[in-house]
């Protein structure tokens, strides 16, 4: 009789630990998911701004080509005095666009760098999501199989997932590139 009570108590205690683990992992995952979604929105905005700036850069280069072609046409079609005045106006416009190009390029590259920085953090939250999901699945299987070692494996996955959440929130340089490259 005493043996049955201790087995029931042991199973009850295991179920309590499984429940607490699933609860903890779910809360951490929920908080991480909110932050991950916010990062994804910021990534979309950053990419959109970068694409717009690169488009403006390309349009400016096209304007320079058009000005150069216009200058050649004016040289061929207009007599000397009129061509000189037109050349001066085109040269002014060309100088304006030449000065604008490096600024546009630097701005677009900066926006691309911002996107890459956000993507790095997004990868951390994606890995956290995977690790915490695996941890919860293992904990659920533990409740069915009563294999205590599986709960320990679940906690290990949960700890790694939590570590990635902390890295994502705190900007830590924790990023297993080989896993990210394998999953990308």
C-alpha positions in Angstrom: 0.0 0.0 0.0 2.8 2.4 0.9 4.5 1.6 -2.4 1.5 2.6 -4.4 1.2 6.0 -2.6 4.9 6.8 -3.2 4.6 5.9 -6.9 1.5 8.1 -7.2 3.3 10.9 -5.3 6.3 10.5 -7.7 4.1 10.7 -10.7 2.2 13.7 -9.3 5.5 15.4 -8.6 6.8 14.7 -12.2 3.6 16.1 -13.6 4.0 19.2 -11.5 7.5 19.7 -12.8 6.4 19.1 -16.4 3.6 21.6 -15.9 5.9 24.2 -14.5 8.4 23.7 -17.3 5.7 24.0 -20.0 4.4 27.2 -18.3 7.8 28.8 -18.0 8.7 27.9 -21.6 5.4 29.2 -22.9 5.7 32.5 -21.1 9.3 33.0 -22.4 8.2 32.1 -25.9 5.2 34.5 -25.8 7.4 37.4 -24.8 10.1 36.5 -27.3 7.4 36.2 -30.1 6.2 39.8 -29.4 9.8 41.1 -29.7 10.5 39.0 -32.7 7.4 40.4 -34.5 8.4 43.9 -33.7 11.9 43.3 -35.1 10.4 41.8 -38.3 8.3 45.0 -38.7 11.4 47.1 -38.3 13.2 44.9 -40.8 10.5 45.4 -43.3 10.6 49.2 -42.9 14.4 49.2 -43.1 14.4 47.1 -46.3 11.7 49.3 -47.8 13.7 52.5 -47.1 16.9 50.9 -48.4 15.2 49.8 -51.7 13.7 53.3 -52.1 17.1 54.9 -51.5 18.8 52.5 -54.0 16.1 53.4 -56.5 16.8 57.1 -56.0 20.5 56.4 -56.5 19.8 54.6 -59.7 17.5 57.3 -60.9 20.2 59.9 -60.2 22.7 57.9 -62.2 20.2 57.8 -65.1 19.8 61.5 -64.9 23.5 61.9 -65.2 23.6 59.8 -68.3 20.7 61.7 -69.8 22.5 65.0 -69.1 25.6 63.7 -70.8 23.7 62.6 -73.8 21.8 65.9 -73.9 25.2 67.7 -73.8 26.4 65.7 -76.8 23.2 66.5 -78.7 23.5 70.2 -78.0 27.0 70.3 -79.2 26.0 68.7 -82.5 22.8 70.8 -83.0 23.5 74.3 -81.6 25.9 76.9 -82.8 28.9 77.9 -80.5 27.3 80.7 -78.4 24.1 79.0 -77.7 25.8 75.7 -77.1 28.1 77.3 -74.5 25.1 78.6 -72.4 23.4 75.2 -72.6 26.6 73.4 -71.7 27.0 75.6 -68.6 23.4 74.8 -67.5 23.9 71.1 -68.0 27.2 71.2 -66.2 25.5 72.8 -63.1 22.8 70.1 -63.1 25.4 67.4 -63.5 27.5 68.7 -60.6 24.4 68.7 -58.4 23.7 65.0 -59.2 27.4 64.1 -58.9 27.4 65.6 -55.4 24.1 63.7 -54.5 25.3 60.3 -55.6 27.8 59.6 -52.7 25.2 60.7 -50.1 22.5 58.4 -51.6 24.9 55.5 -51.7 26.1 56.0 -48.1 22.5 56.3 -46.9 21.4 53.1 -48.8 24.4 51.2 -47.4 23.6 52.4 -43.9 20.0 51.2 -44.3 21.2 47.8 -45.5 23.6 47.6 -42.5 20.6 48.4 -40.2 18.6 45.7 -41.8 21.4 43.2 -41.4 21.7 44.1 -37.7 18.0 43.5 -37.2 18.2 40.2 -39.1 20.9 39.0 -36.8 18.6 39.6 -33.8 15.7 38.1 -35.7 17.7 34.9 -36.1 18.3 34.8 -32.4 14.6 34.9 -31.7 13.9 32.4 -34.4 16.4 30.0 -32.8 14.8 30.7 -29.4 11.4 29.9 -30.8 12.6 26.5 -32.2 14.5 25.6 -29.0 11.5 26.5 -26.7 9.1 24.6 -29.0 11.2 21.5 -28.8 11.5 21.9 -25.0 7.7 22.1 -24.7 7.2 19.0 -26.9 9.7 17.0 -24.9 8.1 18.0 -21.7 4.7 16.9 -23.1 6.2 13.5 -24.0 7.7 13.3 -20.5 4.2 13.5 -19.1 3.1 10.6 -21.3 6.2 8.3 -21.0 7.2 9.2 -17.4 10.9 9.2 -18.5 12.5 11.7 -16.1 15.6 12.0 -18.2 13.5 13.4 -21.0 12.4 16.3 -18.7 16.1 17.1 -18.2 16.6 17.2 -22.0 13.5 19.4 -22.3 15.0 21.8 -19.7 18.3 21.8 -21.5 16.5 22.8 -24.8 14.5 25.4 -22.8 17.7 26.8 -21.3 19.3 27.2 -24.7 16.1 28.9 -26.0 16.0 31.2 -23.0 19.7 32.1 -23.6 18.9 33.1 -27.2 16.0 35.2 -26.0 18.3 37.0 -23.5 20.9 37.4 -26.3 18.2 38.9 -28.6 17.0 41.4 -26.0 20.4 42.4 -24.8 22.2 42.6 -28.1 24.7 39.8 -27.2 26.9 38.4 -30.0 25.5 34.9 -29.7 24.7 33.6 -33.2 25.5 30.0 -34.3 26.0 30.7 -38.0 26.2 27.0 -38.9 22.6 26.4 -37.6 21.3 29.6 -39.2 22.9 28.7 -42.5 21.6 25.1 -42.3 18.0 26.4 -41.7 18.2 29.3 -44.2 
